[in-house]
Amino acid sequence: MTQLDVVPTIVDLLGYQIEGGASQGSSLLQPLPDRTLMFNCWLERRCLASLKGSKKYIYYYGNQPEEVFDLSKDPLETQNLANNTNNSEETEERRNELLAWRSEIEAFYRGSQRTK
């Protein structure tokens, strides 16, 4: 669930439909689509994270190692799977996906600051 899901859920609870546009979120009263959720840590340039299915990936700026957890098997995040050679390709893909997302966000906000 993200904040994007709040409006579609309220609309669904009230029995309305969104017309003339689409919401990026999904009603929590319906099965959630398979999507990747991406997060920025509270402190800028501290870390980025993504949640895809039950796999959580955390990228740290600096010297701290990456972390990968399978929340369905390890909800307390005690076993870092990032160093497992079976996950190396997936870890690299998730890192690239997160860094591309962050670049898009930064480009968007830099562009919106110029128009003010």
N, CA, C and O atoms as CSV, one atom per row, in Angstrom:
chain,resi,resn,atom,element,x,y,z
A,1,MET,N,N,0.837,-1.179,0.000
A,1,MET,CA,C,0.000,0.000,0.000
A,1,MET,C,C,0.884,1.244,0.000
A,1,MET,O,O,1.898,1.306,0.695
A,2,THR,N,N,0.483,2.218,-0.783
A,2,THR,CA,C,1.136,3.516,-0.759
A,2,THR,C,C,0.059,4.579,-0.640
A,2,THR,O,O,-1.133,4.272,-0.654
A,3,GLN,N,N,0.477,5.818,-0.525
A,3,GLN,CA,C,-0.481,6.920,-0.460
A,3,GLN,C,C,-1.311,6.998,-1.731
A,3,GLN,O,O,-2.430,7.511,-1.704
A,4,LEU,N,N,-0.789,6.504,-2.835
A,4,LEU,CA,C,-1.532,6.502,-4.091
A,4,LEU,C,C,-2.798,5.651,-4.001
A,4,LEU,O,O,-3.726,5.837,-4.788
A,5,ASP,N,N,-2.843,4.721,-3.051
A,5,ASP,CA,C,-3.972,3.808,-2.921
A,5,ASP,C,C,-5.113,4.374,-2.078
A,5,ASP,O,O,-6.194,3.787,-2.049
A,6,VAL,N,N,-4.901,5.492,-1.397
A,6,VAL,CA,C,-5.917,6.036,-0.486
A,6,VAL,C,C,-7.153,6.505,-1.251
A,6,VAL,O,O,-8.268,6.098,-0.925
A,7,VAL,N,N,-6.973,7.352,-2.258
A,7,VAL,CA,C,-8.122,7.894,-2.997
A,7,VAL,C,C,-8.907,6.788,-3.698
A,7,VAL,O,O,-10.130,6.753,-3.564
A,8,PRO,N,N,-8.265,5.881,-4.438
A,8,PRO,CA,C,-9.054,4.818,-5.064
A,8,PRO,C,C,-9.815,3.959,-4.052
A,8,PRO,O,O,-10.911,3.484,-4.349
A,9,THR,N,N,-9.246,3.755,-2.864
A,9,THR,CA,C,-9.928,2.967,-1.843
A,9,THR,C,C,-11.151,3.708,-1.326
A,9,THR,O,O,-12.209,3.102,-1.155
A,10,ILE,N,N,-11.028,5.007,-1.074
A,10,ILE,CA,C,-12.175,5.800,-0.595
A,10,ILE,C,C,-13.259,5.853,-1.671
A,10,ILE,O,O,-14.443,5.705,-1.369
A,11,VAL,N,N,-12.860,6.063,-2.916
A,11,VAL,CA,C,-13.819,6.088,-4.028
A,11,VAL,C,C,-14.561,4.756,-4.106
A,11,VAL,O,O,-15.775,4.728,-4.312
A,12,ASP,N,N,-13.839,3.665,-3.944
A,12,ASP,CA,C,-14.438,2.336,-3.971
A,12,ASP,C,C,-15.391,2.137,-2.791
A,12,ASP,O,O,-16.477,1.583,-2.960
A,13,LEU,N,N,-14.987,2.587,-1.593
A,13,LEU,CA,C,-15.849,2.463,-0.409
A,13,LEU,C,C,-17.166,3.226,-0.579
A,13,LEU,O,O,-18.213,2.779,-0.110
A,14,LEU,N,N,-17.107,4.372,-1.250
A,14,LEU,CA,C,-18.298,5.188,-1.458
A,14,LEU,C,C,-19.151,4.692,-2.629
A,14,LEU,O,O,-20.262,5.175,-2.846
A,15,GLY,N,N,-18.625,3.734,-3.370
A,15,GLY,CA,C,-19.365,3.188,-4.506
A,15,GLY,C,C,-19.279,4.048,-5.758
A,15,GLY,O,O,-20.084,3.884,-6.675
A,16,TYR,N,N,-18.329,4.947,-5.810
A,16,TYR,CA,C,-18.153,5.805,-6.983
A,16,TYR,C,C,-17.133,5.199,-7.938
A,16,TYR,O,O,-16.478,4.202,-7.636
A,17,GLN,N,N,-17.022,5.835,-9.102
A,17,GLN,CA,C,-16.000,5.471,-10.074
A,17,GLN,C,C,-15.282,6.738,-10.496
A,17,GLN,O,O,-15.892,7.805,-10.568
A,18,ILE,N,N,-13.999,6.632,-10.773
A,18,ILE,CA,C,-13.225,7.766,-11.268
A,18,ILE,C,C,-13.450,7.858,-12.763
A,18,ILE,O,O,-13.209,6.903,-13.500
A,19,GLU,N,N,-13.921,9.034,-13.210
A,19,GLU,CA,C,-14.180,9.239,-14.634
A,19,GLU,C,C,-13.315,10.372,-15.152
A,19,GLU,O,O,-12.928,11.266,-14.400
A,20,GLY,N,N,-13.015,10.329,-16.430
A,20,GLY,CA,C,-12.244,11.404,-17.050
A,20,GLY,C,C,-10.769,11.358,-16.697
A,20,GLY,O,O,-10.067,12.359,-16.846
A,21,GLY,N,N,-10.302,10.247,-16.246
A,21,GLY,CA,C,-8.898,10.113,-15.874
A,21,GLY,C,C,-8.686,8.789,-15.176
A,21,GLY,O,O,-9.614,7.998,-15.005
A,22,ALA,N,N,-7.480,8.568,-14.786
A,22,ALA,CA,C,-7.157,7.317,-14.104
A,22,ALA,C,C,-6.316,7.629,-12.878
A,22,ALA,O,O,-5.571,8.609,-12.842
A,23,SER,N,N,-6.451,6.788,-11.896
A,23,SER,CA,C,-5.644,6.914,-10.695
A,23,SER,C,C,-4.445,5.993,-10.818
A,23,SER,O,O,-4.551,4.896,-11.367
A,24,GLN,N,N,-3.310,6.435,-10.311
A,24,GLN,CA,C,-2.125,5.581,-10.342
A,24,GLN,C,C,-2.179,4.508,-9.271
A,24,GLN,O,O,-1.488,3.494,-9.367
A,25,GLY,N,N,-2.987,4.725,-8.265
A,25,GLY,CA,C,-3.087,3.766,-7.174
A,25,GLY,C,C,-4.162,2.728,-7.435
A,25,GLY,O,O,-4.808,2.732,-8.483
A,26,SER,N,N,-4.344,1.840,-6.471
A,26,SER,CA,C,-5.332,0.768,-6.564
A,26,SER,C,C,-6.119,0.687,-5.271
A,26,SER,O,O,-5.574,0.882,-4.184
A,27,SER,N,N,-7.411,0.395,-5.399
A,27,SER,CA,C,-8.250,0.229,-4.223
A,27,SER,C,C,-7.774,-0.967,-3.416
A,27,SER,O,O,-7.478,-2.025,-3.970
A,28,LEU,N,N,-7.703,-0.793,-2.126
A,28,LEU,CA,C,-7.294,-1.884,-1.245
A,28,LEU,C,C,-8.417,-2.898,-1.041
A,28,LEU,O,O,-8.220,-3.928,-0.395
A,29,LEU,N,N,-9.600,-2.602,-1.594
A,29,LEU,CA,C,-10.714,-3.539,-1.540
A,29,LEU,C,C,-10.645,-4.539,-2.691
A,29,LEU,O,O,-11.428,-5.488,-2.741
A,30,GLN,N,N,-9.724,-4.329,-3.602
A,30,GLN,CA,C,-9.521,-5.211,-4.752
A,30,GLN,C,C,-8.141,-5.866,-4.622
A,30,GLN,O,O,-7.287,-5.368,-3.889
A,31,PRO,N,N,-7.923,-6.970,-5.325
A,31,PRO,CA,C,-6.574,-7.555,-5.309
A,31,PRO,C,C,-5.565,-6.549,-5.871
A,31,PRO,O,O,-5.799,-5.946,-6.919
A,32,LEU,N,N,-4.445,-6.373,-5.167
A,32,LEU,CA,C,-3.441,-5.412,-5.609
A,32,LEU,C,C,-2.694,-5.940,-6.822
A,32,LEU,O,O,-2.397,-7.132,-6.906
A,33,PRO,N,N,-2.390,-5.053,-7.761
A,33,PRO,CA,C,-1.627,-5.482,-8.933
A,33,PRO,C,C,-0.186,-5.795,-8.539
A,33,PRO,O,O,0.305,-5.344,-7.504
A,34,ASP,N,N,0.469,-6.565,-9.377
A,34,ASP,CA,C,1.877,-6.873,-9.163
A,34,ASP,C,C,2.674,-5.645,-9.576
A,34,ASP,O,O,2.800,-5.361,-10.767
A,35,ARG,N,N,3.207,-4.923,-8.617
A,35,ARG,CA,C,3.964,-3.704,-8.911
A,35,ARG,C,C,5.124,-3.575,-7.941
A,35,ARG,O,O,5.123,-4.143,-6.849
A,36,THR,N,N,6.109,-2.814,-8.377
A,36,THR,CA,C,7.266,-2.548,-7.533
A,36,THR,C,C,7.046,-1.220,-6.823
A,36,THR,O,O,6.742,-0.213,-7.462
A,37,LEU,N,N,7.197,-1.217,-5.513
A,37,LEU,CA,C,7.107,0.012,-4.734
A,37,LEU,C,C,8.522,0.495,-4.470
A,37,LEU,O,O,9.389,-0.292,-4.090
A,38,MET,N,N,8.759,1.788,-4.671
A,38,MET,CA,C,10.097,2.348,-4.466
A,38,MET,C,C,10.037,3.433,-3.409
A,38,MET,O,O,9.074,4.193,-3.318
A,39,PHE,N,N,11.103,3.484,-2.609
A,39,PHE,CA,C,11.145,4.388,-1.469
A,39,PHE,C,C,12.479,5.112,-1.409
A,39,PHE,O,O,13.509,4.595,-1.843
A,40,ASN,N,N,12.438,6.304,-0.868
A,40,ASN,CA,C,13.640,7.062,-0.557
A,40,ASN,C,C,13.702,7.155,0.962
A,40,ASN,O,O,12.687,7.436,1.600
A,41,CYS,N,N,14.839,6.931,1.539
A,41,CYS,CA,C,14.957,7.015,2.997
A,41,CYS,C,C,14.745,8.453,3.463
A,41,CYS,O,O,14.847,9.391,2.672
A,42,TRP,N,N,14.455,8.613,4.722
A,42,TRP,CA,C,14.154,9.943,5.266
A,42,TRP,C,C,15.256,10.945,4.980
A,42,TRP,O,O,14.979,12.070,4.565
A,43,LEU,N,N,16.480,10.557,5.194
A,43,LEU,CA,C,17.593,11.460,4.949
A,43,LEU,C,C,18.051,11.304,3.511
A,43,LEU,O,O,18.338,10.195,3.061
A,44,GLU,N,N,18.119,12.411,2.794
A,44,GLU,CA,C,18.506,12.367,1.388
A,44,GLU,C,C,19.895,11.764,1.226
A,44,GLU,O,O,20.801,12.013,2.021
A,45,ARG,N,N,20.032,10.981,0.193
A,45,ARG,CA,C,21.299,10.312,-0.142
A,45,ARG,C,C,21.768,9.357,0.950
A,45,ARG,O,O,22.965,9.100,1.076
A,46,ARG,N,N,20.840,8.835,1.735
A,46,ARG,CA,C,21.168,7.836,2.749
A,46,ARG,C,C,20.955,6.443,2.174
A,46,ARG,O,O,21.846,5.595,2.214
A,47,CYS,N,N,19.737,6.218,1.630
A,47,CYS,CA,C,19.450,4.922,1.024
A,47,CYS,C,C,18.205,5.011,0.156
A,47,CYS,O,O,17.428,5.962,0.238
A,48,LEU,N,N,18.041,3.996,-0.674
A,48,LEU,CA,C,16.850,3.795,-1.490
A,48,LEU,C,C,16.402,2.364,-1.246
A,48,LEU,O,O,17.214,1.508,-0.896
A,49,ALA,N,N,15.124,2.100,-1.427
A,49,ALA,CA,C,14.634,0.743,-1.228
A,49,ALA,C,C,13.508,0.451,-2.195
A,49,ALA,O,O,12.823,1.361,-2.663
A,50,SER,N,N,13.321,-0.818,-2.489
A,50,SER,CA,C,12.186,-1.228,-3.309
A,50,SER,C,C,11.609,-2.519,-2.754
A,50,SER,O,O,12.304,-3.332,-2.144
A,51,LEU,N,N,10.323,-2.676,-2.985
A,51,LEU,CA,C,9.608,-3.867,-2.556
A,51,LEU,C,C,8.896,-4.426,-3.778
A,51,LEU,O,O,8.021,-3.775,-4.347
A,52,LYS,N,N,9.273,-5.630,-4.177
A,52,LYS,CA,C,8.686,-6.297,-5.342
A,52,LYS,C,C,8.257,-7.683,-4.880
A,52,LYS,O,O,9.089,-8.537,-4.575
A,53,GLY,N,N,6.955,-7.888,-4.833
A,53,GLY,CA,C,6.457,-9.150,-4.269
A,53,GLY,C,C,6.856,-9.218,-2.808
A,53,GLY,O,O,6.558,-8.307,-2.035
A,54,SER,N,N,7.521,-10.284,-2.431
A,54,SER,CA,C,7.960,-10.413,-1.040
A,54,SER,C,C,9.440,-10.078,-0.867
A,54,SER,O,O,9.986,-10.218,0.227
A,55,LYS,N,N,10.091,-9.635,-1.951
A,55,LYS,CA,C,11.520,-9.320,-1.882
A,55,LYS,C,C,11.731,-7.827,-1.652
A,55,LYS,O,O,11.211,-6.984,-2.383
A,56,LYS,N,N,12.504,-7.529,-0.622
A,56,LYS,CA,C,12.848,-6.149,-0.292
A,56,LYS,C,C,14.328,-5.940,-0.582
A,56,LYS,O,O,15.178,-6.724,-0.158
A,57,TYR,N,N,14.619,-4.869,-1.313
A,57,TYR,CA,C,15.997,-4.537,-1.672
A,57,TYR,C,C,16.318,-3.166,-1.108
A,57,TYR,O,O,15.505,-2.248,-1.218
A,58,ILE,N,N,17.495,-3.010,-0.501
A,58,ILE,CA,C,17.917,-1.720,0.049
A,58,ILE,C,C,19.291,-1.378,-0.521
A,58,ILE,O,O,20.231,-2.169,-0.435
A,59,TYR,N,N,19.387,-0.185,-1.101
A,59,TYR,CA,C,20.641,0.328,-1.644
A,59,TYR,C,C,21.094,1.465,-0.752
A,59,TYR,O,O,20.334,2.399,-0.496
A,60,TYR,N,N,22.323,1.393,-0.281
A,60,TYR,CA,C,22.875,2.452,0.567
A,60,TYR,C,C,23.911,3.238,-0.222
A,60,TYR,O,O,24.768,2.660,-0.890
A,61,TYR,N,N,23.825,4.544,-0.140
A,61,TYR,CA,C,24.883,5.374,-0.706
A,61,TYR,C,C,26.097,5.227,0.211
A,61,TYR,O,O,25.936,5.103,1.425
A,62,GLY,N,N,27.266,5.238,-0.328
A,62,GLY,CA,C,28.457,5.131,0.510
A,62,GLY,C,C,28.958,3.707,0.605
A,62,GLY,O,O,28.826,2.927,-0.338
A,63,ASN,N,N,29.532,3.372,1.744
A,63,ASN,CA,C,30.226,2.091,1.897
A,63,ASN,C,C,29.410,0.987,2.536
A,63,ASN,O,O,29.931,-0.115,2.709
A,64,GLN,N,N,28.173,1.219,2.891
A,64,GLN,CA,C,27.374,0.185,3.527
A,64,GLN,C,C,26.891,-0.807,2.467
A,64,GLN,O,O,26.447,-0.382,1.401
A,65,PRO,N,N,26.965,-2.109,2.727
A,65,PRO,CA,C,26.572,-3.098,1.712
A,65,PRO,C,C,25.061,-3.110,1.464
A,65,PRO,O,O,24.259,-2.754,2.328
A,66,GLU,N,N,24.712,-3.530,0.256
A,66,GLU,CA,C,23.300,-3.663,-0.108
A,66,GLU,C,C,22.663,-4.772,0.714
A,66,GLU,O,O,23.347,-5.633,1.267
A,67,GLU,N,N,21.339,-4.732,0.780
A,67,GLU,CA,C,20.612,-5.761,1.505
A,67,GLU,C,C,19.438,-6.248,0.664
A,67,GLU,O,O,18.771,-5.461,-0.009
A,68,VAL,N,N,19.197,-7.548,0.710
A,68,VAL,CA,C,18.047,-8.162,0.064
A,68,VAL,C,C,17.426,-9.122,1.078
A,68,VAL,O,O,18.118,-9.935,1.689
A,69,PHE,N,N,16.116,-9.011,1.241
A,69,PHE,CA,C,15.413,-9.885,2.180
A,69,PHE,C,C,14.183,-10.473,1.497
A,69,PHE,O,O,13.513,-9.793,0.720
A,70,ASP,N,N,13.895,-11.722,1.785
A,70,ASP,CA,C,12.643,-12.346,1.352
A,70,ASP,C,C,11.708,-12.277,2.554
A,70,ASP,O,O,11.800,-13.090,3.473
A,71,LEU,N,N,10.808,-11.298,2.535
A,71,LEU,CA,C,9.950,-11.036,3.691
A,71,LEU,C,C,8.958,-12.168,3.964
A,71,LEU,O,O,8.450,-12.285,5.079
A,72,SER,N,N,8.679,-13.001,2.958
A,72,SER,CA,C,7.762,-14.125,3.202
A,72,SER,C,C,8.422,-15.190,4.078
A,72,SER,O,O,7.739,-15.909,4.807
A,73,LYS,N,N,9.742,-15.290,4.006
A,73,LYS,CA,C,10.476,-16.272,4.804
A,73,LYS,C,C,11.206,-15.636,5.985
A,73,LYS,O,O,11.527,-16.314,6.961
A,74,ASP,N,N,11.466,-14.334,5.890
A,74,ASP,CA,C,12.282,-13.631,6.889
A,74,ASP,C,C,11.692,-12.243,7.173
A,74,ASP,O,O,12.302,-11.233,6.822
A,75,PRO,N,N,10.515,-12.186,7.803
A,75,PRO,CA,C,9.856,-10.891,8.020
A,75,PRO,C,C,10.626,-9.943,8.943
A,75,PRO,O,O,10.390,-8.735,8.920
A,76,LEU,N,N,11.532,-10.471,9.741
A,76,LEU,CA,C,12.306,-9.625,10.652
A,76,LEU,C,C,13.622,-9.154,10.020
A,76,LEU,O,O,14.418,-8.474,10.668
A,77,GLU,N,N,13.841,-9.516,8.764
A,77,GLU,CA,C,15.020,-9.081,8.008
A,77,GLU,C,C,16.322,-9.434,8.716
A,77,GLU,O,O,17.155,-8.567,8.980
A,78,THR,N,N,16.483,-10.702,9.014
A,78,THR,CA,C,17.691,-11.156,9.705
A,78,THR,C,C,18.711,-11.810,8.776
A,78,THR,O,O,19.886,-11.917,9.128
A,79,GLN,N,N,18.270,-12.254,7.577
A,79,GLN,CA,C,19.165,-12.953,6.655
A,79,GLN,C,C,19.316,-12.158,5.363
A,79,GLN,O,O,18.435,-12.178,4.504
A,80,ASN,N,N,20.433,-11.462,5.236
A,80,ASN,CA,C,20.709,-10.673,4.042
A,80,ASN,C,C,21.086,-11.619,2.901
A,80,ASN,O,O,22.080,-12.340,2.989
A,81,LEU,N,N,20.288,-11.611,1.829
A,81,LEU,CA,C,20.516,-12.500,0.690
A,81,LEU,C,C,21.332,-11.842,-0.419
A,81,LEU,O,O,21.558,-12.456,-1.461
A,82,ALA,N,N,21.770,-10.620,-0.215
A,82,ALA,CA,C,22.473,-9.881,-1.270
A,82,ALA,C,C,23.769,-10.551,-1.688
A,82,ALA,O,O,24.152,-10.465,-2.855
A,83,ASN,N,N,24.442,-11.203,-0.784
A,83,ASN,CA,C,25.730,-11.835,-1.111
A,83,ASN,C,C,25.584,-13.218,-1.711
A,83,ASN,O,O,26.573,-13.827,-2.118
A,84,ASN,N,N,24.364,-13.719,-1.770
A,84,ASN,CA,C,24.110,-15.018,-2.370
A,84,ASN,C,C,24.300,-14.919,-3.879
A,84,ASN,O,O,23.650,-14.098,-4.525
A,85,THR,N,N,25.169,-15.729,-4.444
A,85,THR,CA,C,25.474,-15.635,-5.879
A,85,THR,C,C,24.254,-15.898,-6.745
A,85,THR,O,O,24.213,-15.449,-7.890
A,86,ASN,N,N,23.263,-16.611,-6.236
A,86,ASN,CA,C,22.032,-16.849,-6.993
A,86,ASN,C,C,21.225,-15.571,-7.174
A,86,ASN,O,O,20.393,-15.488,-8.077
A,87,ASN,N,N,21.463,-14.576,-6.324
A,87,ASN,CA,C,20.705,-13.329,-6.374
A,87,ASN,C,C,21.472,-12.183,-7.021
A,87,ASN,O,O,20.933,-11.080,-7.110
A,88,SER,N,N,22.711,-12.394,-7.480
A,88,SER,CA,C,23.546,-11.290,-7.943
A,88,SER,C,C,22.949,-10.563,-9.140
A,88,SER,O,O,23.007,-9.335,-9.197
A,89,GLU,N,N,22.376,-11.289,-10.098
A,89,GLU,CA,C,21.773,-10.644,-11.269
A,89,GLU,C,C,20.534,-9.846,-10.872
A,89,GLU,O,O,20.334,-8.722,-11.334
A,90,GLU,N,N,19.708,-10.436,-10.013
A,90,GLU,CA,C,18.512,-9.738,-9.539
A,90,GLU,C,C,18.896,-8.497,-8.726
A,90,GLU,O,O,18.259,-7.452,-8.855
A,91,THR,N,N,19.924,-8.609,-7.898
A,91,THR,CA,C,20.378,-7.480,-7.088
A,91,THR,C,C,20.847,-6.339,-7.984
A,91,THR,O,O,20.520,-5.179,-7.736
A,92,GLU,N,N,21.609,-6.664,-9.021
A,92,GLU,CA,C,22.084,-5.626,-9.944
A,92,GLU,C,C,20.916,-4.970,-10.683
A,92,GLU,O,O,20.902,-3.756,-10.882
A,93,GLU,N,N,19.946,-5.778,-11.085
A,93,GLU,CA,C,18.764,-5.246,-11.773
A,93,GLU,C,C,17.983,-4.311,-10.860
A,93,GLU,O,O,17.548,-3.242,-11.288
A,94,ARG,N,N,17.806,-4.707,-9.613
A,94,ARG,CA,C,17.069,-3.866,-8.659
A,94,ARG,C,C,17.814,-2.561,-8.390
A,94,ARG,O,O,17.195,-1.502,-8.292
A,95,ARG,N,N,19.154,-2.635,-8.269
A,95,ARG,CA,C,19.969,-1.427,-8.060
A,95,ARG,C,C,19.787,-0.463,-9.234
A,95,ARG,O,O,19.533,0.724,-9.033
A,96,ASN,N,N,19.917,-0.971,-10.444
A,96,ASN,CA,C,19.777,-0.126,-11.631
A,96,ASN,C,C,18.383,0.480,-11.736
A,96,ASN,O,O,18.231,1.642,-12.111
A,97,GLU,N,N,17.375,-0.306,-11.405
A,97,GLU,CA,C,15.991,0.171,-11.437
A,97,GLU,C,C,15.788,1.316,-10.439
A,97,GLU,O,O,15.156,2.322,-10.759
A,98,LEU,N,N,16.327,1.154,-9.237
A,98,LEU,CA,C,16.192,2.188,-8.202
A,98,LEU,C,C,16.943,3.466,-8.561
A,98,LEU,O,O,16.420,4.567,-8.392
A,99,LEU,N,N,18.163,3.316,-9.056
A,99,LEU,CA,C,18.953,4.505,-9.413
A,99,LEU,C,C,18.318,5.244,-10.588
A,99,LEU,O,O,18.359,6.474,-10.630
A,100,ALA,N,N,17.734,4.523,-11.540
A,100,ALA,CA,C,17.027,5.166,-12.652
A,100,ALA,C,C,15.794,5.910,-12.141
A,100,ALA,O,O,15.515,7.026,-12.580
A,101,TRP,N,N,15.058,5.297,-11.217
A,101,TRP,CA,C,13.891,5.946,-10.618
A,101,TRP,C,C,14.299,7.238,-9.908
A,101,TRP,O,O,13.646,8.270,-10.056
A,102,ARG,N,N,15.383,7.168,-9.136
A,102,ARG,CA,C,15.862,8.353,-8.421
A,102,ARG,C,C,16.265,9.454,-9.395
A,102,ARG,O,O,15.980,10.627,-9.149
A,103,SER,N,N,16.918,9.099,-10.486
A,103,SER,CA,C,17.307,10.088,-11.506
A,103,SER,C,C,16.089,10.748,-12.123
A,103,SER,O,O,16.088,11.957,-12.356
A,104,GLU,N,N,15.049,9.964,-12.392
A,104,GLU,CA,C,13.802,10.528,-12.942
A,104,GLU,C,C,13.177,11.520,-11.968
A,104,GLU,O,O,12.726,12.592,-12.372
A,105,ILE,N,N,13.150,11.166,-10.694
A,105,ILE,CA,C,12.570,12.051,-9.676
A,105,ILE,C,C,13.370,13.352,-9.592
A,105,ILE,O,O,12.792,14.438,-9.572
A,106,GLU,N,N,14.698,13.241,-9.544
A,106,GLU,CA,C,15.537,14.435,-9.467
A,106,GLU,C,C,15.357,15.310,-10.703
A,106,GLU,O,O,15.281,16.533,-10.583
A,107,ALA,N,N,15.288,14.710,-11.882
A,107,ALA,CA,C,15.104,15.473,-13.122
A,107,ALA,C,C,13.754,16.185,-13.120
A,107,ALA,O,O,13.655,17.332,-13.555
A,108,PHE,N,N,12.735,15.520,-12.640
A,108,PHE,CA,C,11.402,16.120,-12.578
A,108,PHE,C,C,11.404,17.352,-11.685
A,108,PHE,O,O,10.891,18.403,-12.069
A,109,TYR,N,N,11.982,17.222,-10.490
A,109,TYR,CA,C,11.984,18.348,-9.565
A,109,TYR,C,C,12.904,19.468,-9.997
A,109,TYR,O,O,12.606,20.635,-9.745
A,110,ARG,N,N,14.012,19.149,-10.640
A,110,ARG,CA,C,14.870,20.204,-11.189
A,110,ARG,C,C,14.137,20.970,-12.273
A,110,ARG,O,O,14.239,22.195,-12.340
A,111,GLY,N,N,13.396,20.267,-13.124
A,111,GLY,CA,C,12.631,20.904,-14.185
A,111,GLY,C,C,11.494,21.760,-13.648
A,111,GLY,O,O,11.222,22.831,-14.190
A,112,SER,N,N,10.825,21.308,-12.593
A,112,SER,CA,C,9.711,22.085,-12.041
A,112,SER,C,C,10.194,23.316,-11.308
A,112,SER,O,O,9.445,24.286,-11.187
A,113,GLN,N,N,11.436,23.308,-10.808
A,113,GLN,CA,C,11.979,24.488,-10.130
A,113,GLN,C,C,12.307,25.572,-11.150
A,113,GLN,O,O,12.223,26.757,-10.825
A,114,ARG,N,N,12.677,25.200,-12.374
A,114,ARG,CA,C,13.009,26.193,-13.401
A,114,ARG,C,C,11.771,26.934,-13.900
A,114,ARG,O,O,11.880,28.074,-14.352
A,115,THR,N,N,10.607,26.313,-13.825
A,115,THR,CA,C,9.400,26.939,-14.350
A,115,THR,C,C,8.762,27.908,-13.366
A,115,THR,O,O,7.801,28.595,-13.711
A,116,LYS,N,N,9.276,27.971,-12.168
A,116,LYS,CA,C,8.709,28.887,-11.167
A,116,LYS,C,C,9.278,30.280,-11.311
A,116,LYS,O,O,8.913,31.178,-10.552
